[in-house]
Amino acid sequence: MAWVIQAVLSFLAAAGFGIIFNAPRKMLFYCGFVGMTGWLIYSTFNQYSGDPVQASFLGAFAVAIVAHLFAKRFKMPMIIFSVAGIIPLVPGGMAYNAMRHIVENDYITSISFASRAFMVSGAIAMGLVFAEVMIQLIFKTSMRRKKRKVI
């Protein structure tokens, strides 16, 4: 039952940020779906591996792949789906705790939270970049094959 609640809440969060970012009304469902997919993959891998950095990488990778597929299907910019879809993965709680501990003069704990937030943020960025590079390589090889068949 927890998976259903997580799916619904991550869908609502991503769709809500799609509204804030002025995504087209017809695409809000798909923005929510992208966010839900990324969060469920993150949650699954985080539960089994216990490493939020790796789980964030895989979740962001999935967000970029699904966002790219939707962008091709609906002939829309990929950023519409990926920005709204990445929101559930952002480590806002860790960053908040880092700042809270800095204010409380607990620097050792704040460094721990900040370093984890930076690593998760970097993993999200790397997941988006790796997925984009992989998609570009796949499309380039498929275009080369199509050109060879035509000639």
URJOJO-V357992 format. One record per backbone hydrogen bond with DSSP energy under -1.0 kcal/mol. NH is the residue of the N-H (numbers start at 1). CO is the residue of the C=O. If there is no record, write none. Layout:
BEGIN
NH	CO
NH	CO
END
This chain:
BEGIN
5	1
6	2
7	3
8	4
9	5
10	6
11	7
12	8
13	9
14	10
15	11
16	12
17	13
18	14
19	15
20	16
21	17
22	19
23	18
27	24
31	27
32	28
33	29
34	30
35	31
36	32
37	33
38	34
39	35
40	36
41	37
42	38
43	39
44	40
45	41
46	42
47	43
48	44
49	45
50	46
55	51
56	52
57	53
58	54
59	55
60	56
61	57
62	58
63	59
64	60
65	61
66	62
67	63
68	64
69	65
70	66
71	67
72	68
73	69
74	70
76	71
80	77
82	78
83	79
85	81
86	82
89	86
90	87
92	90
95	91
96	92
97	93
98	94
99	95
100	96
101	97
102	98
103	99
104	100
105	102
106	101
110	106
111	107
112	108
113	109
114	110
115	111
116	112
117	113
118	114
119	115
120	116
121	117
122	118
123	119
124	120
125	121
126	122
127	123
128	124
129	125
130	126
131	127
132	128
133	129
134	130
135	131
136	132
137	133
138	134
139	135
140	136
141	137
142	138
143	139
144	140
145	141
146	142
147	143
148	144
149	145
150	146
151	147
END
